[in-house]
Amino acid sequence: MSELLTERSARIVAARKLVRRTGRDAAGLFLAEGRQAVVEALADPAGVREVFATESAAAAHRELLATSGVPVRLVTEKAAAGLSETVTPQGLVAVCALRDVPTADVLAAPPGLAVAFAELADPGNAGTVLRTADACGAGAVVFGAGSADPYGGKAVRSSAGSIFHLDVVRGAPLESFLPAWQAAGGTVLAADGGGEVALDRLAADGGLSGPVLWLFGNEARGVPNELAALADNRVRIPMRGRAESLNLAAAAAICLYATQLAQ
């Protein structure tokens, strides 16, 4: 860890390509930035290729980096900034292997709670729901084709390390995955503000017993009609106030927490 890598160094140039989805998919790698993400990544060091750290970050996290067994490359502040998508980079970035699992693995042993996204657009929402799903004991998060990439910088930061705790499926064909989940003994619940079933009533009637897959749609358009038609129930959150609706991350938190309590 002697020579400082600059923004022109080959390793940094290669790592900078991981900021874009095309680069991540081509290399099979992604960047996890910041202390929390790096701590969670290093809990399974086999999935981490290397860590880039500024001198100050390396000094602040000396024990963490020394005990991981993962190569640590010292970099200049400018090089670290080039790997970051934040205004104030923390100077600590891990290069990690993509954690994708095939849909068959999820269907082979459906977890008690899982999440699927249909055309989710906002990577911040993707990461936030990943974090909530992890907190509520979910085992898998399935990103349907056309959804945001959970390995983008904003999504990884918003997940606060939870992306390393869950099975992640990307590009899933939901029109076939949802029936397959049901055939494996699971229930599909589509979150829908106009749904015919209220969440509290569904919970009282035992409809949240696992395995449950919550399906969330696009922030503006909701769950596509053709996918909502495949669900066992379209579920609304009862609201007694005057708000027209909840944002996706808030709605997901309520649905997942209610399911955790019921299970």
Secondary structure by P-SEA (a helix, b strand, c coil): cccccccccaaaaaaaaaccaaaaaaacccccccaaaaaaaacccccccbbbbcaaaaaaaaaaaaacccbbbbbcaaaaaaaccccccccbbbbcccccccaaaaaacccccbbbbcccccaaaaaaaaaaaaaacccbbbbcccccccccaaaaaaacccccccccccccccaaaaaaaaaabbbbbbbcccccccaaaaaaaccccccbbbbbccccccccaaaaaacccbbbbbbccccccccaaaaaaaaaaaaaaac
